[in-house]
Amino acid sequence: MYALLLHRSSSIVGNDEDAKDIVQDLFVLIKTQECPSETISNPRGYLYGMVTNMSRQFIRRQKNHSELEWENRDRTTCATIGTNFYVDDLLMPLSELQKNIVRLHDIEGYTCIEIALKLKRTPAAVKKQLALAHRKIRETYKQ
């Protein structure tokens, strides 16, 4: 019976490993079910139908999961690309040091002390460059 159910599931999902998991889940479900087996008039047909339904549910879940991943990936990629272009344009008038400090402080959330340690500068120098960068951005993009 196991081989028949495995073959049926494998023919639906197209993967032997997933089919084994589905058949195993079926047997666990049968073992933990509270309804007595005496109420099933055709156990072989019941198991065949159950493995068919579980295999089809597996395919639907995989399809839905893949579609959600694809949609989220597209949205994330577009948002990231749009944000990066905007940030790069915004930081264009700054020096490389100021760009690094603004990215670390305003985008990644590092404190001035952490930035100073990363860039081997003093915290006062980082604060000064950050203030100059903010002023330059405001003046450049003032409307």
C-alpha positions as CSV (number, residue, x, y, z in Angstrom):
1,M,0.0,0.0,0.0
2,Y,2.9,2.4,0.8
3,A,4.4,1.9,-2.6
4,L,1.0,2.7,-4.3
5,L,0.5,5.8,-2.2
6,L,4.1,6.9,-2.8
7,H,3.7,6.4,-6.6
8,R,0.5,8.4,-6.6
9,S,1.9,11.3,-4.6
10,S,5.1,11.3,-6.7
11,S,3.2,11.5,-9.9
12,I,1.3,14.6,-8.7
13,V,4.2,16.5,-7.0
14,G,6.9,15.3,-9.3
15,N,9.5,14.8,-6.5
16,D,10.1,11.5,-4.6
17,E,11.3,13.3,-1.4
18,D,8.3,15.5,-1.2
19,A,6.0,12.5,-1.9
20,K,7.6,10.5,0.9
21,D,6.9,13.4,3.3
22,I,3.3,13.6,2.1
23,V,2.7,9.9,2.6
24,Q,4.4,10.0,6.0
25,D,2.2,13.0,7.0
26,L,-0.8,11.0,5.8
27,F,0.0,8.0,8.1
28,V,0.7,10.4,11.0
29,L,-2.7,12.0,10.4
30,I,-4.5,8.7,10.2
31,K,-2.7,7.5,13.4
32,T,-3.7,10.7,15.3
33,Q,-7.2,11.0,13.9
34,E,-10.0,10.4,16.5
35,C,-12.5,8.9,14.1
36,P,-12.5,5.1,14.3
37,S,-11.3,3.2,11.3
38,E,-14.5,1.0,11.3
39,T,-16.4,4.0,9.8
40,I,-14.3,3.8,6.6
41,S,-15.9,1.4,4.2
42,N,-13.1,1.4,1.6
43,P,-9.8,2.0,3.4
44,R,-7.7,1.6,0.2
45,G,-9.9,4.2,-1.7
46,Y,-9.8,6.5,1.4
47,L,-6.0,6.5,1.6
48,Y,-5.7,6.9,-2.2
49,G,-8.1,9.9,-2.1
50,M,-6.3,11.4,0.9
51,V,-2.9,11.2,-0.6
52,T,-4.2,12.7,-3.8
53,N,-5.8,15.6,-1.9
54,M,-2.7,16.2,0.3
55,S,-0.4,16.1,-2.8
56,R,-2.6,18.7,-4.6
57,Q,-2.7,20.9,-1.4
58,F,1.1,20.7,-1.4
59,I,1.3,21.9,-5.0
60,R,-1.1,24.8,-4.2
61,R,1.0,25.8,-1.2
62,Q,4.2,25.7,-3.2
63,K,2.7,27.7,-6.0
64,N,1.3,30.3,-3.6
65,H,4.5,30.5,-1.7
66,S,6.6,31.0,-4.9
67,E,4.2,33.7,-6.1
68,L,4.4,35.6,-2.8
69,E,8.2,35.3,-2.8
70,W,8.4,36.6,-6.3
71,E,6.1,39.6,-5.6
72,N,7.9,40.5,-2.4
73,R,11.3,40.2,-4.2
74,D,10.1,42.5,-7.0
75,R,8.8,45.1,-4.6
76,T,11.9,44.9,-2.4
77,T,14.2,45.2,-5.4
78,C,12.3,48.1,-6.9
79,A,12.2,49.9,-3.6
80,T,15.8,49.3,-3.0
81,I,16.8,50.5,-6.5
82,G,14.6,53.6,-6.2
83,T,16.0,54.4,-2.8
84,N,19.6,53.9,-3.8
85,F,19.2,56.1,-6.8
86,Y,17.6,58.8,-4.7
87,V,20.2,58.6,-2.0
88,D,23.1,58.7,-4.5
89,D,21.6,61.7,-6.1
90,L,21.1,63.4,-2.8
91,L,24.6,62.7,-1.7
92,M,26.3,63.7,-5.0
93,P,27.5,67.2,-3.9
94,L,29.3,65.7,-0.8
95,S,32.9,64.6,-0.4
96,E,33.5,60.8,0.0
97,L,34.1,61.2,3.7
98,Q,30.8,63.1,4.1
99,K,28.9,60.5,2.0
100,N,30.3,57.7,4.2
101,I,29.4,59.6,7.4
102,V,25.9,60.4,6.2
103,R,25.2,56.8,5.1
104,L,26.5,55.4,8.4
105,H,24.7,57.9,10.6
106,D,21.4,58.7,8.8
107,I,20.8,55.4,6.9
108,E,22.4,52.7,8.9
109,G,21.9,54.3,12.3
110,Y,25.4,54.3,13.7
111,T,26.3,56.8,16.4
112,C,29.0,59.4,15.9
113,I,31.3,57.5,18.3
114,E,30.8,54.2,16.3
115,I,31.4,56.0,13.1
116,A,34.6,57.6,14.5
117,L,35.9,54.2,15.5
118,K,35.1,52.8,12.0
119,L,36.6,55.6,10.1
120,K,39.5,56.2,12.5
121,R,38.5,59.8,13.2
122,T,37.6,61.7,16.4
123,P,33.9,61.9,17.4
124,A,34.1,65.7,17.1
125,A,35.4,65.5,13.5
126,V,32.6,63.1,12.6
127,K,30.0,65.5,14.1
128,K,31.5,68.4,12.3
129,Q,31.5,66.6,8.9
130,L,27.9,65.4,9.5
131,A,26.8,69.0,10.2
132,L,28.6,70.3,7.1
133,A,27.1,67.5,5.0
134,H,23.5,68.3,6.3
135,R,24.0,72.0,5.6
136,K,25.3,71.3,2.1
137,I,22.4,69.0,1.3
138,R,19.9,71.7,2.6
139,E,21.5,74.4,0.5
140,T,21.8,72.3,-2.6
141,Y,18.2,71.1,-2.6
142,K,16.6,74.2,-1.1
143,Q,13.3,75.0,-2.8
